[in-house]
């Protein structure tokens, strides 16, 4: 599952990079920045879950 999460995180990040290079309002740029943080957090949670599962 961790590999799937990593792959999805990369795909979303690539999309957000493309999106951020378009003409967005300041509020939209702020939202995109927040989404980058969110996907990074989700990826880290996946890493932690994999480590916990390994320990069980």
mmCIF file of the N, C-alpha and C atoms, coordinates in Angstrom:
data_MODEL
# 
_entry.id   MODEL 
# 
loop_
_atom_site.group_PDB 
_atom_site.id 
_atom_site.type_symbol 
_atom_site.label_atom_id 
_atom_site.label_alt_id 
_atom_site.label_comp_id 
_atom_site.label_asym_id 
_atom_site.label_entity_id 
_atom_site.label_seq_id 
_atom_site.pdbx_PDB_ins_code 
_atom_site.Cartn_x 
_atom_site.Cartn_y 
_atom_site.Cartn_z 
_atom_site.occupancy 
_atom_site.B_iso_or_equiv 
_atom_site.pdbx_formal_charge 
_atom_site.auth_seq_id 
_atom_site.auth_comp_id 
_atom_site.auth_asym_id 
_atom_site.auth_atom_id 
_atom_site.pdbx_PDB_model_num 
ATOM 1   N N  . UNK A 1 1  ? 0.821  -1.205 0.000   1.00 0.00 ? 1  UNK A N  1 
ATOM 2   C CA . UNK A 1 1  ? 0.000  0.000  0.000   1.00 0.00 ? 1  UNK A CA 1 
ATOM 3   C C  . UNK A 1 1  ? 0.858  1.260  0.000   1.00 0.00 ? 1  UNK A C  1 
ATOM 4   N N  . UNK A 1 2  ? 2.024  1.200  0.680   1.00 0.00 ? 2  UNK A N  1 
ATOM 5   C CA . UNK A 1 2  ? 2.868  2.380  0.737   1.00 0.00 ? 2  UNK A CA 1 
ATOM 6   C C  . UNK A 1 2  ? 3.317  2.809  -0.658  1.00 0.00 ? 2  UNK A C  1 
ATOM 7   N N  . UNK A 1 3  ? 3.638  1.834  -1.519  1.00 0.00 ? 3  UNK A N  1 
ATOM 8   C CA . UNK A 1 3  ? 4.066  2.163  -2.887  1.00 0.00 ? 3  UNK A CA 1 
ATOM 9   C C  . UNK A 1 3  ? 2.938  2.835  -3.661  1.00 0.00 ? 3  UNK A C  1 
ATOM 10  N N  . UNK A 1 4  ? 1.723  2.376  -3.430  1.00 0.00 ? 4  UNK A N  1 
ATOM 11  C CA . UNK A 1 4  ? 0.569  2.984  -4.095  1.00 0.00 ? 4  UNK A CA 1 
ATOM 12  C C  . UNK A 1 4  ? 0.392  4.424  -3.615  1.00 0.00 ? 4  UNK A C  1 
ATOM 13  N N  . UNK A 1 5  ? 0.496  4.629  -2.307  1.00 0.00 ? 5  UNK A N  1 
ATOM 14  C CA . UNK A 1 5  ? 0.365  5.983  -1.756  1.00 0.00 ? 5  UNK A CA 1 
ATOM 15  C C  . UNK A 1 5  ? 1.443  6.892  -2.323  1.00 0.00 ? 5  UNK A C  1 
ATOM 16  N N  . UNK A 1 6  ? 2.675  6.400  -2.399  1.00 0.00 ? 6  UNK A N  1 
ATOM 17  C CA . UNK A 1 6  ? 3.769  7.202  -2.951  1.00 0.00 ? 6  UNK A CA 1 
ATOM 18  C C  . UNK A 1 6  ? 3.505  7.578  -4.405  1.00 0.00 ? 6  UNK A C  1 
ATOM 19  N N  . UNK A 1 7  ? 2.994  6.619  -5.173  1.00 0.00 ? 7  UNK A N  1 
ATOM 20  C CA . UNK A 1 7  ? 2.701  6.870  -6.581  1.00 0.00 ? 7  UNK A CA 1 
ATOM 21  C C  . UNK A 1 7  ? 1.602  7.918  -6.735  1.00 0.00 ? 7  UNK A C  1 
ATOM 22  N N  . UNK A 1 8  ? 0.547  7.774  -5.963  1.00 0.00 ? 8  UNK A N  1 
ATOM 23  C CA . UNK A 1 8  ? -0.552 8.740  -6.021  1.00 0.00 ? 8  UNK A CA 1 
ATOM 24  C C  . UNK A 1 8  ? -0.071 10.119 -5.589  1.00 0.00 ? 8  UNK A C  1 
ATOM 25  N N  . UNK A 1 9  ? 0.754  10.166 -4.554  1.00 0.00 ? 9  UNK A N  1 
ATOM 26  C CA . UNK A 1 9  ? 1.287  11.447 -4.075  1.00 0.00 ? 9  UNK A CA 1 
ATOM 27  C C  . UNK A 1 9  ? 2.096  12.133 -5.172  1.00 0.00 ? 9  UNK A C  1 
ATOM 28  N N  . UNK A 1 10 ? 2.920  11.363 -5.885  1.00 0.00 ? 10 UNK A N  1 
ATOM 29  C CA . UNK A 1 10 ? 3.720  11.926 -6.982  1.00 0.00 ? 10 UNK A CA 1 
ATOM 30  C C  . UNK A 1 10 ? 2.832  12.463 -8.088  1.00 0.00 ? 10 UNK A C  1 
ATOM 31  N N  . UNK A 1 11 ? 1.807  11.697 -8.452  1.00 0.00 ? 11 UNK A N  1 
ATOM 32  C CA . UNK A 1 11 ? 0.899  12.134 -9.520  1.00 0.00 ? 11 UNK A CA 1 
ATOM 33  C C  . UNK A 1 11 ? 0.158  13.412 -9.145  1.00 0.00 ? 11 UNK A C  1 
ATOM 34  N N  . UNK A 1 12 ? -0.317 13.475 -7.918  1.00 0.00 ? 12 UNK A N  1 
ATOM 35  C CA . UNK A 1 12 ? -1.016 14.682 -7.468  1.00 0.00 ? 12 UNK A CA 1 
ATOM 36  C C  . UNK A 1 12 ? -0.055 15.865 -7.436  1.00 0.00 ? 12 UNK A C  1 
ATOM 37  N N  . UNK A 1 13 ? 1.166  15.643 -6.957  1.00 0.00 ? 13 UNK A N  1 
ATOM 38  C CA . UNK A 1 13 ? 2.162  16.718 -6.902  1.00 0.00 ? 13 UNK A CA 1 
ATOM 39  C C  . UNK A 1 13 ? 2.472  17.239 -8.303  1.00 0.00 ? 13 UNK A C  1 
ATOM 40  N N  . UNK A 1 14 ? 2.616  16.337 -9.267  1.00 0.00 ? 14 UNK A N  1 
ATOM 41  C CA . UNK A 1 14 ? 2.870  16.762 -10.649 1.00 0.00 ? 14 UNK A CA 1 
ATOM 42  C C  . UNK A 1 14 ? 1.716  17.612 -11.173 1.00 0.00 ? 14 UNK A C  1 
ATOM 43  N N  . UNK A 1 15 ? 0.505  17.202 -10.868 1.00 0.00 ? 15 UNK A N  1 
ATOM 44  C CA . UNK A 1 15 ? -0.669 17.966 -11.287 1.00 0.00 ? 15 UNK A CA 1 
ATOM 45  C C  . UNK A 1 15 ? -0.674 19.355 -10.636 1.00 0.00 ? 15 UNK A C  1 
ATOM 46  N N  . UNK A 1 16 ? -0.363 19.388 -9.337  1.00 0.00 ? 16 UNK A N  1 
ATOM 47  C CA . UNK A 1 16 ? -0.356 20.672 -8.636  1.00 0.00 ? 16 UNK A CA 1 
ATOM 48  C C  . UNK A 1 16 ? 0.729  21.597 -9.174  1.00 0.00 ? 16 UNK A C  1 
ATOM 49  N N  . UNK A 1 17 ? 1.867  21.042 -9.566  1.00 0.00 ? 17 UNK A N  1 
ATOM 50  C CA . UNK A 1 17 ? 2.931  21.862 -10.162 1.00 0.00 ? 17 UNK A CA 1 
ATOM 51  C C  . UNK A 1 17 ? 2.422  22.491 -11.455 1.00 0.00 ? 17 UNK A C  1 
ATOM 52  N N  . UNK A 1 18 ? 1.775  21.680 -12.302 1.00 0.00 ? 18 UNK A N  1 
ATOM 53  C CA . UNK A 1 18 ? 1.209  22.208 -13.550 1.00 0.00 ? 18 UNK A CA 1 
ATOM 54  C C  . UNK A 1 18 ? 0.151  23.260 -13.251 1.00 0.00 ? 18 UNK A C  1 
ATOM 55  N N  . UNK A 1 19 ? -0.695 22.968 -12.283 1.00 0.00 ? 19 UNK A N  1 
ATOM 56  C CA . UNK A 1 19 ? -1.764 23.894 -11.923 1.00 0.00 ? 19 UNK A CA 1 
ATOM 57  C C  . UNK A 1 19 ? -1.200 25.217 -11.406 1.00 0.00 ? 19 UNK A C  1 
ATOM 58  N N  . UNK A 1 20 ? -0.146 25.141 -10.606 1.00 0.00 ? 20 UNK A N  1 
ATOM 59  C CA . UNK A 1 20 ? 0.406  26.360 -10.020 1.00 0.00 ? 20 UNK A CA 1 
ATOM 60  C C  . UNK A 1 20 ? 1.082  27.254 -11.046 1.00 0.00 ? 20 UNK A C  1 
ATOM 61  N N  . UNK A 1 21 ? 1.397  26.700 -12.220 1.00 0.00 ? 21 UNK A N  1 
ATOM 62  C CA . UNK A 1 21 ? 2.033  27.524 -13.255 1.00 0.00 ? 21 UNK A CA 1 
ATOM 63  C C  . UNK A 1 21 ? 1.006  28.213 -14.151 1.00 0.00 ? 21 UNK A C  1 
ATOM 64  N N  . UNK A 1 22 ? -0.271 28.012 -13.869 1.00 0.00 ? 22 UNK A N  1 
ATOM 65  C CA . UNK A 1 22 ? -1.324 28.675 -14.630 1.00 0.00 ? 22 UNK A CA 1 
ATOM 66  C C  . UNK A 1 22 ? -1.716 29.975 -13.934 1.00 0.00 ? 22 UNK A C  1 
ATOM 67  N N  . UNK A 1 23 ? -2.580 30.715 -14.583 1.00 0.00 ? 23 UNK A N  1 
ATOM 68  C CA . UNK A 1 23 ? -3.038 31.988 -14.025 1.00 0.00 ? 23 UNK A CA 1 
ATOM 69  C C  . UNK A 1 23 ? -4.049 31.721 -12.913 1.00 0.00 ? 23 UNK A C  1 
ATOM 70  N N  . UNK A 1 24 ? -3.584 31.812 -11.675 1.00 0.00 ? 24 UNK A N  1 
ATOM 71  C CA . UNK A 1 24 ? -4.443 31.605 -10.515 1.00 0.00 ? 24 UNK A CA 1 
ATOM 72  C C  . UNK A 1 24 ? -4.491 32.878 -9.680  1.00 0.00 ? 24 UNK A C  1 
ATOM 73  N N  . UNK A 1 25 ? -5.567 33.033 -8.970  1.00 0.00 ? 25 UNK A N  1 
ATOM 74  C CA . UNK A 1 25 ? -5.661 34.153 -8.035  1.00 0.00 ? 25 UNK A CA 1 
ATOM 75  C C  . UNK A 1 25 ? -4.772 33.857 -6.826  1.00 0.00 ? 25 UNK A C  1 
ATOM 76  N N  . UNK A 1 26 ? -4.556 34.867 -6.009  1.00 0.00 ? 26 UNK A N  1 
ATOM 77  C CA . UNK A 1 26 ? -3.743 34.688 -4.805  1.00 0.00 ? 26 UNK A CA 1 
ATOM 78  C C  . UNK A 1 26 ? -4.368 33.628 -3.893  1.00 0.00 ? 26 UNK A C  1 
ATOM 79  N N  . UNK A 1 27 ? -5.670 33.650 -3.782  1.00 0.00 ? 27 UNK A N  1 
ATOM 80  C CA . UNK A 1 27 ? -6.364 32.675 -2.936  1.00 0.00 ? 27 UNK A CA 1 
ATOM 81  C C  . UNK A 1 27 ? -6.197 31.255 -3.492  1.00 0.00 ? 27 UNK A C  1 
ATOM 82  N N  . UNK A 1 28 ? -6.266 31.124 -4.802  1.00 0.00 ? 28 UNK A N  1 
ATOM 83  C CA . UNK A 1 28 ? -6.085 29.812 -5.421  1.00 0.00 ? 28 UNK A CA 1 
ATOM 84  C C  . UNK A 1 28 ? -4.659 29.297 -5.225  1.00 0.00 ? 28 UNK A C  1 
ATOM 85  N N  . UNK A 1 29 ? -3.670 30.194 -5.336  1.00 0.00 ? 29 UNK A N  1 
ATOM 86  C CA . UNK A 1 29 ? -2.274 29.802 -5.078  1.00 0.00 ? 29 UNK A CA 1 
ATOM 87  C C  . UNK A 1 29 ? -2.117 29.337 -3.632  1.00 0.00 ? 29 UNK A C  1 
ATOM 88  N N  . UNK A 1 30 ? -2.765 30.022 -2.741  1.00 0.00 ? 30 UNK A N  1 
ATOM 89  C CA . UNK A 1 30 ? -2.721 29.635 -1.326  1.00 0.00 ? 30 UNK A CA 1 
ATOM 90  C C  . UNK A 1 30 ? -3.318 28.239 -1.137  1.00 0.00 ? 30 UNK A C  1 
ATOM 91  N N  . UNK A 1 31 ? -4.403 27.969 -1.819  1.00 0.00 ? 31 UNK A N  1 
ATOM 92  C CA . UNK A 1 31 ? -5.045 26.656 -1.743  1.00 0.00 ? 31 UNK A CA 1 
ATOM 93  C C  . UNK A 1 31 ? -4.118 25.562 -2.297  1.00 0.00 ? 31 UNK A C  1 
ATOM 94  N N  . UNK A 1 32 ? -3.474 25.837 -3.419  1.00 0.00 ? 32 UNK A N  1 
ATOM 95  C CA . UNK A 1 32 ? -2.547 24.869 -4.010  1.00 0.00 ? 32 UNK A CA 1 
ATOM 96  C C  . UNK A 1 32 ? -1.399 24.595 -3.048  1.00 0.00 ? 32 UNK A C  1 
ATOM 97  N N  . UNK A 1 33 ? -0.860 25.637 -2.433  1.00 0.00 ? 33 UNK A N  1 
ATOM 98  C CA . UNK A 1 33 ? 0.215  25.450 -1.450  1.00 0.00 ? 33 UNK A CA 1 
ATOM 99  C C  . UNK A 1 33 ? -0.248 24.565 -0.294  1.00 0.00 ? 33 UNK A C  1 
ATOM 100 N N  . UNK A 1 34 ? -1.462 24.782 0.158   1.00 0.00 ? 34 UNK A N  1 
ATOM 101 C CA . UNK A 1 34 ? -2.011 23.953 1.232   1.00 0.00 ? 34 UNK A CA 1 
ATOM 102 C C  . UNK A 1 34 ? -2.183 22.505 0.800   1.00 0.00 ? 34 UNK A C  1 
ATOM 103 N N  . UNK A 1 35 ? -2.540 22.299 -0.456  1.00 0.00 ? 35 UNK A N  1 
ATOM 104 C CA . UNK A 1 35 ? -2.690 20.936 -0.973  1.00 0.00 ? 35 UNK A CA 1 
ATOM 105 C C  . UNK A 1 35 ? -1.349 20.219 -1.047  1.00 0.00 ? 35 UNK A C  1 
ATOM 106 N N  . UNK A 1 36 ? -0.278 20.952 -1.375  1.00 0.00 ? 36 UNK A N  1 
ATOM 107 C CA . UNK A 1 36 ? 1.063  20.357 -1.355  1.00 0.00 ? 36 UNK A CA 1 
ATOM 108 C C  . UNK A 1 36 ? 1.386  19.854 0.051   1.00 0.00 ? 36 UNK A C  1 
ATOM 109 N N  . UNK A 1 37 ? 1.094  20.653 1.042   1.00 0.00 ? 37 UNK A N  1 
ATOM 110 C CA . UNK A 1 37 ? 1.341  20.236 2.427   1.00 0.00 ? 37 UNK A CA 1 
ATOM 111 C C  . UNK A 1 37 ? 0.503  19.025 2.794   1.00 0.00 ? 37 UNK A C  1 
ATOM 112 N N  . UNK A 1 38 ? -0.738 19.023 2.353   1.00 0.00 ? 38 UNK A N  1 
ATOM 113 C CA . UNK A 1 38 ? -1.640 17.919 2.667   1.00 0.00 ? 38 UNK A CA 1 
ATOM 114 C C  . UNK A 1 38 ? -1.157 16.609 2.064   1.00 0.00 ? 38 UNK A C  1 
ATOM 115 N N  . UNK A 1 39 ? -0.756 16.633 0.794   1.00 0.00 ? 39 UNK A N  1 
ATOM 116 C CA . UNK A 1 39 ? -0.311 15.375 0.184   1.00 0.00 ? 39 UNK A CA 1 
ATOM 117 C C  . UNK A 1 39 ? 0.992  14.885 0.815   1.00 0.00 ? 39 UNK A C  1 
ATOM 118 N N  . UNK A 1 40 ? 1.848  15.820 1.227   1.00 0.00 ? 40 UNK A N  1 
ATOM 119 C CA . UNK A 1 40 ? 3.070  15.414 1.930   1.00 0.00 ? 40 UNK A CA 1 
ATOM 120 C C  . UNK A 1 40 ? 2.724  14.760 3.268   1.00 0.00 ? 40 UNK A C  1 
ATOM 121 N N  . UNK A 1 41 ? 1.749  15.319 3.962   1.00 0.00 ? 41 UNK A N  1 
ATOM 122 C CA . UNK A 1 41 ? 1.324  14.738 5.244   1.00 0.00 ? 41 UNK A CA 1 
ATOM 123 C C  . UNK A 1 41 ? 0.743  13.344 5.053   1.00 0.00 ? 41 UNK A C  1 
ATOM 124 N N  . UNK A 1 42 ? -0.081 13.178 4.028   1.00 0.00 ? 42 UNK A N  1 
ATOM 125 C CA . UNK A 1 42 ? -0.685 11.874 3.766   1.00 0.00 ? 42 UNK A CA 1 
ATOM 126 C C  . UNK A 1 42 ? 0.391  10.847 3.437   1.00 0.00 ? 42 UNK A C  1 
ATOM 127 N N  . UNK A 1 43 ? 1.381  11.245 2.658   1.00 0.00 ? 43 UNK A N  1 
ATOM 128 C CA . UNK A 1 43 ? 2.473  10.333 2.312   1.00 0.00 ? 43 UNK A CA 1 
ATOM 129 C C  . UNK A 1 43 ? 3.249  9.914  3.553   1.00 0.00 ? 43 UNK A C  1 
ATOM 130 N N  . UNK A 1 44 ? 3.497  10.863 4.437   1.00 0.00 ? 44 UNK A N  1 
ATOM 131 C CA . UNK A 1 44 ? 4.198  10.546 5.695   1.00 0.00 ? 44 UNK A CA 1 
ATOM 132 C C  . UNK A 1 44 ? 3.381  9.595  6.560   1.00 0.00 ? 44 UNK A C  1 
ATOM 133 N N  . UNK A 1 45 ? 2.082  9.793  6.617   1.00 0.00 ? 45 UNK A N  1 
ATOM 134 C CA . UNK A 1 45 ? 1.211  8.891  7.377   1.00 0.00 ? 45 UNK A CA 1 
ATOM 135 C C  . UNK A 1 45 ? 1.321  7.478  6.807   1.00 0.00 ? 45 UNK A C  1 
ATOM 136 N N  . UNK A 1 46 ? 1.348  7.369  5.487   1.00 0.00 ? 46 UNK A N  1 
ATOM 137 C CA . UNK A 1 46 ? 1.523  6.067  4.855   1.00 0.00 ? 46 UNK A CA 1 
ATOM 138 C C  . UNK A 1 46 ? 2.840  5.419  5.249   1.00 0.00 ? 46 UNK A C  1 
ATOM 139 N N  . UNK A 1 47 ? 3.911  6.231  5.304   1.00 0.00 ? 47 UNK A N  1 
ATOM 140 C CA . UNK A 1 47 ? 5.219  5.715  5.735   1.00 0.00 ? 47 UNK A CA 1 
ATOM 141 C C  . UNK A 1 47 ? 5.155  5.209  7.172   1.00 0.00 ? 47 UNK A C  1 
ATOM 142 N N  . UNK A 1 48 ? 4.535  5.993  8.032   1.00 0.00 ? 48 UNK A N  1 
ATOM 143 C CA . UNK A 1 48 ? 4.428  5.587  9.441   1.00 0.00 ? 48 UNK A CA 1 
ATOM 144 C C  . UNK A 1 48 ? 3.589  4.316  9.582   1.00 0.00 ? 48 UNK A C  1 
ATOM 145 N N  . UNK A 1 49 ? 2.496  4.240  8.836   1.00 0.00 ? 49 UNK A N  1 
ATOM 146 C CA . UNK A 1 49 ? 1.639  3.056  8.901   1.00 0.00 ? 49 UNK A CA 1 
ATOM 147 C C  . UNK A 1 49 ? 2.401  1.808  8.453   1.00 0.00 ? 49 UNK A C  1 
ATOM 148 N N  . UNK A 1 50 ? 3.219  1.953  7.406   1.00 0.00 ? 50 UNK A N  1 
ATOM 149 C CA . UNK A 1 50 ? 4.012  0.819  6.933   1.00 0.00 ? 50 UNK A CA 1 
ATOM 150 C C  . UNK A 1 50 ? 5.017  0.375  8.007   1.00 0.00 ? 50 UNK A C  1 
ATOM 151 N N  . UNK A 1 51 ? 5.630  1.332  8.663   1.00 0.00 ? 51 UNK A N  1 
ATOM 152 C CA . UNK A 1 51 ? 6.590  0.994  9.737   1.00 0.00 ? 51 UNK A CA 1 
ATOM 153 C C  . UNK A 1 51 ? 5.899  0.298  10.900  1.00 0.00 ? 51 UNK A C  1 
ATOM 154 N N  . UNK A 1 52 ? 4.724  0.790  11.266  1.00 0.00 ? 52 UNK A N  1 
ATOM 155 C CA . UNK A 1 52 ? 3.962  0.170  12.370  1.00 0.00 ? 52 UNK A CA 1 
ATOM 156 C C  . UNK A 1 52 ? 3.547  -1.250 11.975  1.00 0.00 ? 52 UNK A C  1 
ATOM 157 N N  . UNK A 1 53 ? 3.070  -1.415 10.755  1.00 0.00 ? 53 UNK A N  1 
ATOM 158 C CA . UNK A 1 53 ? 2.653  -2.748 10.300  1.00 0.00 ? 53 UNK A CA 1 
ATOM 159 C C  . UNK A 1 53 ? 3.833  -3.718 10.300  1.00 0.00 ? 53 UNK A C  1 
ATOM 160 N N  . UNK A 1 54 ? 5.011  -3.233 9.960   1.00 0.00 ? 54 UNK A N  1 
ATOM 161 C CA . UNK A 1 54 ? 6.201  -4.070 9.946   1.00 0.00 ? 54 UNK A CA 1 
ATOM 162 C C  . UNK A 1 54 ? 6.532  -4.554 11.366  1.00 0.00 ? 54 UNK A C  1 
ATOM 163 N N  . UNK A 1 55 ? 6.290  -3.694 12.348  1.00 0.00 ? 55 UNK A N  1 
ATOM 164 C CA . UNK A 1 55 ? 6.605  -4.040 13.726  1.00 0.00 ? 55 UNK A CA 1 
ATOM 165 C C  . UNK A 1 55 ? 5.622  -5.058 14.308  1.00 0.00 ? 55 UNK A C  1 
ATOM 166 N N  . UNK A 1 56 ? 4.413  -5.141 13.762  1.00 0.00 ? 56 UNK A N  1 
ATOM 167 C CA . UNK A 1 56 ? 3.398  -6.054 14.285  1.00 0.00 ? 56 UNK A CA 1 
ATOM 168 C C  . UNK A 1 56 ? 3.641  -7.398 13.753  1.00 0.00 ? 56 UNK A C  1 
# 
